[in-house]
Amino acid sequence: MPKMTAMEAAVHVLRSEGVEVAFGVPGAAILPFYEALKDSGIRHVLVRHEEGGTHAAEGYTRARAGAIGVCIGTSGPAGTNMITGLYSAIADSIPILCITGQAPRAKLHKEDFQAVDIAAIARPVTKWSITVMEGAQVPWVFRRAFQIMRSDRPGPVHIDLPIDVQKEIIDYDPETDAPLPVSRPAPSPAAIARAVDMLLAAEKPLIVAGGGIINAEASDLLVEFAELVNVPVVPTLMGWGTIPDDHPLNAGMVGLQTQHRYGNATFLQSDVVLGIGNRWANRHTGSTEVYTKGRKFIHVDIEPTQIGRVFCPDLGIVADAKLALEALIAEARGRKLPRRASWVGAVQERKRTMLRRTDFDNTPIKPQRAFQEINAAFGRDTRFVTAIGLYQIASGQFQKVYKPRNYIICGQAGPLGWEVSACTGAKLADPSAEVVGIVGDYSLQFLIEELAVAAQYRIPFVLVVLNNAYLGLIRQAERGYNMDYEVQLSFQNINAPEIGDYGVDHVKAAEAFGCIARRVFDPAEIGEALQWARTRATQASLPVMVEIITERVTNIAMGPEIDKVTEFEEIIDLAPAPAREPETV
């Protein structure tokens, strides 16, 4: 049996599981792992903060089917810095592997330098978190980690490695080892038949398409099934891209914040809803009383305990989204299928007529206009990355997405500072794709140092910064409390008088980190600036920032319930299309 260090065995497992890139920060307690990594062929990207490493790993996983992002750090604060990223990953069912160093086993109880029970800290935000206490267990712990991350509902794993465990010499033969089988539940045939019965008996059915469909690589099957049964589809925020925005059966998004007027209106008219790979998140549903009233629900999810967690569906089906859709298609092909021309026509008419205005010429720039220009500048294959804030809610209302994995967002956890690192990971996962980050000024400032990572490794992407010098979403929420308290980011920057009271000079900051940047004040210049950024990013192989100075105060449409969304800006209600004359034979 070949002999090697436990870390050499771990690296063999990483390579055989398909790991090509790792993000991390070396430190004393993880150096034996780095010694094994340095000649492994796995590319290492040195991040500036371990949280940034986790977000880069998450962006990597999300952008490339089957890939798993890896983040590495030393003991103590390196692990605690990863907790936010692990939370983001588990909240959205994204598999990433975090590896930390640890003090020697004999000193774990002696308050050794940077010795903390990081496995216990990480346990609530991982599928599995373990401190490995024997070197001989290392390769099998790593194998088990990949099996757990990929099986059932995907999610992150954390492995903690005491430094003496890392140095142990063990018996391990990579030639006889292989990845472990992955578990994905198949649906009950009886449940699938019942679901098709309910769907075909409905007069106004809808499909709610969640992120589980993207995780399962089943977007094509979703579209095939929707077209087969002629049922409109509502993508969730995590499921955006499962069906193209311009597909005739795309009914628009539903929710309190990231929603379309026509999406909410259509949902409120529905009578049967089939949810696949979704969580019934509260920003999508609002109160369950309003959301469920007058309609029946079928819920398909890979995680048994997810069914009934938010409300009790009329039919629950435990299944992987891909296996469920394959079964639904097979079952439906044997049935007589209704056309539902009037329902589908009504959905399409709402989508055509119930709009929000975007063509504002105001200065400072309105964010609606910024997204109009973004839609015009970038093609159907563009991969967008965004996080949380008023800019992201506007993005969800005004952007267009056409393919799965092309709208990468930290949906449930929503950590500020996510975008730059996620862009870096997404671009490394799929270098051929054009990556565009959409970020607000405050989120950018959270982990702005991660721009240096992308500059150092010459990772090109476009970063659009919407700067209102405000905590815009919190300011809007504070309206309900009659206050505007501690949400102002504005100040007179003595080094940048040209930006008035917009405070931080993000252009100079980006340049200081080795990137290219420019600023736009006039809405007529946004389109040209975005095209310039695309060209310069490719030419220089660097991140290129376009900072758009927006109006200080914008209120974006939202409300407490899906039937009580307040519109703060001008809406557009187009005239109904004229009725067609009956065809004569």
N, C-alpha and C positions, 0 to 999 in steps of 0.2 A: 504493500500500500504506500503510495507517495506520501511524503511528509512535507509540511509547509506550515507557515504561521496561520493562525485563525483568520487573520485579515486577508491573507492571500486567498484562502478558501472563500471568504466573503466576496472578494472581487471576482473570482471565478463565477460565483452564482449571479452576481449583478450582470456580468457580460452575457451569460447564457439566458438570462431573463430579458435581454434586449436593451439593457441600459447603455446609452451612448454618451450621455451628458450628465454631469452632476454639478450642482451649485453649492458653494460652501465657503467656509472661513476656517483655515487650519488653526489649531491651538495645541498646547502641550499635551492635553489628555487624549487627543485623537491622532497624534502623529504616526503611530504604528499603522493605522488605517491608510493615512496618506502615503506612507512608504510603499504599501502594496498597490496603491492607486496610481502612482506616478508613471509606471511603465506598462499600465494595463491596456492602453488604447482608449480608455474612457476619457472624454474631454472634461476638464474641470474648469469652471467659471468662478473666479474669485469675486464674491459679492461684497458689498460694503456693510451689510447688516444681515443677520441671520433671518430676520423676518422677510427681508427682500428675497433671500434665497428660497424661502418656502413659497412666496408668491410667484417667483420665476419657475419653480418646479410645477406649481399648479397651472400656470400658463402653458408650460410645455406639455403636460398631460392633456389639457383641454384641446390643444391645437392639433394633436396627432393621434389618430385612433390606435389603440393598443399600447401606446407609450406610457411610461410611468416616470414622472419627474422625481429626482432625488436631491435632497438637501442635506449637507453635512456640517456639523459644528462640534466644538469642543465641549467641555463640561460647564456646569453652572449656568451663567447668564446666556450662553449660546443656546441652550435648550429652552430656557424660559422665553427667549426672544422668538422661538419658533411657534409658541403656543397659538398666537393669533392666526398664523398661516395654517396650522393644523385645524383650528376651528373653522376657518373659511373652507377648507377642503372637505371636512366631514359634513358640514352644513349643506354642501352642494353635491355630495356623493362623488367626490373626485379622489382617485387614488394617488397619493404621493408617499414617498418613503423618506422619513427623517432619521438620520443617524447621528448620535451624539457620543462623545467621549465621556468618561467618568473616572472618578478617583479609584485607586486600587480597592479591591474587595475588603481587605482587612481594615481599611480606614473609612469605610462608608458611614460608620456609626460614631466616628471621632471628630466630626465637624472639620474634616480636612478641607483644604483650600478648594473652593468651587464645587464641593461635594453637596449635591442636593438630590433628593429622590425625584428626579425628573420623570421617571416612568409613572409614578403616582400622579404627578401634576398633569401629565399628558393623557392619562387614561380617559377622562371624560370627553376628550376631543379627538379620539382615535378609535379605530376598530380594535386595535391591539397595541399595547405599549408594554415593553418588557426590558428589564435589565438582565443581560445574559451573564450567568455566573460561572459557566464552564466553557473553556475554549472549544472543546469537542462538539458543543451544541451549535456553534456559530453558523456553519453552512446550512444546518437544518432549520434554524431560526429564520435565516434569510429566505430559504425556500418557502417556509410557512408564511412569511410576511407577504410574498408575492401572491400566494394562493388566497390569502385572506383579502388582500386589496382588490383582487379581481373577481372574487366569488360574491354571489348574491348582490346586495346593495354595495356598490364600490365605496371605498373610502381610504383614509390614510392609516399608515402604521408607523410607529416609532420604535427604534431599536437603540438601546443604551448599552455602551460597551466599556466596562472598566478597563483601565489601561493594561493591567496585568493579564486580563483575558485576551486582549488584543495581541499580546506578545507570545502567547502559548503556541508551542509546536504541536500540531495535531496530525492524525492520519486522515487523509481525504483524497479521493480519486475523482477528479472532475469528469473523467471519461465514463464513469458509471452513474453519474448523477444527471438528473433532468428536471425540468419544471413539473410541479405537481398539478393534477387535474383541477379544473375550475368548476365550481358548482353554479348552475343557473337553472332555476325551477321552470318546468314546463307547465302550461295551464291544464286544468281539468277539461276534457272534451265536453262534459255536460255543462260546465260553466260557460264555455265558449258558445255552445249552441243556445243557451239561455240569453247570453249577451246579444247575439245576432237576432234572436226573437224580439227582444226589447227594442233594438235599434230599428228593425224593419217595421215594427208596429207603431213607431213614433211618427208624428206629423212634422215635428220641427226638431230633429235631432242635431246634436253637435258632438264633435270630438275635441277634447282638451288634450293637447300634445305637450308632454313635459320633457324635462331634460333626460329622463331615463331612456327615451327613444334615441337621443344622440349618443348616450353612453353605450347603448346596445348596437349602434351602427344600423339603425332600422328606419331612417328617415324615408328612404325610397319605398319601403314597405308601407309606411304610413300613408304616403301619397297614393300608392297603388290601392290600398284599402279604401281611402276616402273617395277616390274616383270610382271604384267598383260599386260602392253603396250610395254614392252621390250625397255625401254628408259633409257639410262645411267644418272647417278645422279652426280652433282657437289655439294658437301657440302660447305657452306660458313664457315668462321672461327667460327661463332656463332652456326652454324648448324652441326659442326663436331661431328660425332657419330650418326647422324640420320640414316645413313646406314654404316654398318661395312666397314673398310678400305679394307678388303680382299673380299668383295662381288663382284661378277663378273660385276655388273652394277655400281660400284663406279668408277667414271671417274677421281677422283683426284681433288684437289683444284685449283682454278683459282685466279690469282691476280698479284700484283706488287711485293709483299714481301712473304706473306705466300701462297705459290703456289707450284705446282709440274710441272715439265717440260711437262709431258704428259697431265696434266690438262689443261694448257694453249693451248697446241697444239690441243687438242680435241675441246676446245671451239671455237677456230678460224676456225674450219671446220664445225661448227654447222649451221643450218639454222632456227630452231625454238627453242626458249628457254622459258620454263615455270618456273617462279620464284614463290616460295611459302614461305611466312613468312620471306622474306628477304628485305633488304633496298637498294640494289645496292650501297653498301658502296664504297667510292672512292678507298680504298686500294684493293678492289676486282676488280673494273671495269677499273681503269685508266681513260683515257678520254672516254666520252660517244661516241665520233666519232669513235674511234677504236672498242670499245666494241659492238656497235650496228650495225656497217656496215655489210650489207648483210644478216641480220637475223631479224626475227620477234619475238616479245616478248609478253608473257602473264604474267601478274603480279597479284598474289593473296595476299592480305594483309588485316589484321583485321582493320587497320586504314585507313579510306577513303582518308585522305590528304597525305598519303604516296605514293599513286598511282599517278604518274606523277611528283613527287617531284624532281627526278633526271633526268628522261627522260620520254617521253610519250610512254607508251606501245601500241601495236596494240590492246590489249584487257586487260581491268582492271576488276578485280573481288574483291569486298569487302566481305571478309569472314574470319571467324576463320579457321585456317589451318586444324584442325580436321574435321570440318563440310565440308570444301571444298574437302578434300581428300575422305571422305565418298561419297560425291556426284560424284566426278570424277570416283571413282571405280564403282559405280552403273551405271553411264552412259556408261563407257567403256565396261562393261560386256555385254551390248546389241549390241555391234558393232563387225564388222569383223575386226580383229586386224592384222596388218602387222607384219612379223617376224623381218625384218631389220637385218638379220644375218650378212651382210657385214659391216654395220655401227657399230654394237656392237662388231664385231670381230676386226675392226680397232681400236676401243677405247681400247679394251683389249690388243691388240698388242702394242700400244703406252705405255700403263701402264707397260707392261712387259719389254720393251726395252729402254725407255727414262728415265734414272736414273742418280743419283748423287752419287759420291763415298763417303763412310763413313768409310772404314776400314783402316784409317791412323794409323801408329804406332809412329807418331811424339811425341817428348817431347820438350817443353811443349805440352800438349794435344790439339788436334784440337777438336772443339765442335762437329763436325760431328761424331767423334768417341764416344764422350760422349753419344750422342743420340742413336747410334747403341747399346751401352751397356745398356742404359735405356730400349730400346725395348726388349732386350734379358732378362733383369732381372725381369720385371714386367708382370703380366698376363693380360688377356683380360678384366678382371673386374676392373682393377686399375682406380682410379679416379685422373686425373692429374689437377693441378691448376697452372696457370701461368699468367703473366701480360703483360709487354711491354718491348721491348728492342731487341737487336740483338739476344740474347739467345732465346727469344720467337719466332722470325722469323725463326731461325734455328729449333726450336721445331715444328713449323708449316710445315716445309719442310721435317723433318726427323722422327718425331714421328709417332706412329700408335695408332689409336683410334677405338674402336669397338662398343661402346654403347653410347646412349644419356646420357647426364649429366656426362660424364666421361672426358670431356675436359672443365674445368671451367676457363673462361678467361674474363677479362674486355676488351671487344673488341673495342668499339669506344672511350671511354674516356681515357683508358690506364693509370691510375694513378700508378706511381711508389710506391712501398711499400705495394701493394695490397695482395701479396701472403700469408704471414704468417697468417694474420687474416682470409683470405678466406679459408685457409686450416683448421683453427680452427673451423670456422662455418660449413664447409662441413663435417668434421668428427663428430661434434655434431649432425648434421642433420641425418647422416646415419652411426652410429658407426661400423656397420659390414663391411663397404667398406674400402679398403686400399686406403689411400690418400697420394699422392706424389706431393709435390710442386717443381716446377722448377723455379729458381730465379737467377738473376744476382747479382753481388756483390753490385752494386750501389742501385738497388731496395731494396735489403735486408736492407741496411743501413737506408733507409727512415723511416721504422717503426720497427726496429729491437727489440725494447722494448716489442713488442707484443709476442715475444717468451716466456716471463715470464708468460703471460696469459696461454698459452698451458702447460707450466711446472707446474704452480700452480694448474690447474684443471686436470692434468694428462691426456692430450689429445694427443694420439700417432699419429704421421705421420712422413713420411720421407721427408726431405728437401734437394734437390740437388742444390748446389750453384755452378754456373759456374763463376769463378773468373778470369777476364782478367785485372783487375785494370785499367779499361778504361770506358768511356761512349761510348761503342762500336758502337751503332747505329748512334750516333751523329758524332763520328769520321769518320764513313764511309760516312755520308752525307757531312761532311766538305771536302771530296776529291774534290767535285765540286767547292769548293772555294779556292783550293790550300792551305789549312791550316790544322793544327792540334793544335787547340787553345782551351785551358781551358777544355780539355776533359780527361786529365791524372789524374788518381786516385792513381798513384804509388808514393811511397816514401819508404825510408829505415826506417822500424819500429825498434827502438832500443831494443824493448822488444821481437821481433820475427825475429832474424837474419836468421832463417831457411827458411823464405819465400822470402828472397831477397828483391826486390823492389815492391812486391805486396801489401805493405801498411798495411791495417787493418788485424789483426789476428782474423778472423771470428770464428775459433775454440774456442779460449779463450773467445770471446764475447758470443758465444752460451752457453758455460759452465757457464759463469758468470750469465746467465739468468736461469740456472737450467736444461739445455738441455744436450744431449750427442752429441759429434761431433768428426770427424776425417778428415784428409786431404789426397788427392791423387795427386801424381805428375806423376805417370807412368800409361799409358793407360791399361797396362796388369792387373792393380790392381783394375780397376773401378768395374768390375763385382763382385768381392769378397766383395768390400766395400759396394756395394749396397745391397747384400744379408745380410751382417752383420748389416746394418742399419735396414732392415726389421725385422730381428730377435730381435735386441735390442729395437726397438720401441715397439714391442709387449710385450717383457719381462718386460721392465721398465715402460711401459705406459707413454712414454714421446716422445716429438719430437726428432728425431735423424737427425743430419746434416752430409752430405757428401760434403765437399768442393773439387771441381775439379779445379786444377790450369791449366788453359788453356793458349794457346798462346796469347800474348798481342794483336796482330793484326790479325783479321780474317775479310775477306769481304765475306758476304753471298749474294747469287744470288738475284738480284732485278733489277728493271728498271723503267722507266717512263711510259711504256705502256706494256700491256700484250703480245705484239708481239716484245718488245724490252728489254727483260730481259737479263742482262749481267751475264754470268757465270764466277766466279772468281776462282773456283776450278775445279778439274778434273771431267768430266762427263763420263757417261758410256752409250754407244749406242750399245746394243746387236744386234746380227744378227737376221733378221726376221725368224720366224718359217717357216720350209719348208711347201709348199702348200700340202694340203691333196689330196690324190687320190680320184676321185669320187667313191662313194659307188656303188657297183653293187648289183642287187637284184637276 
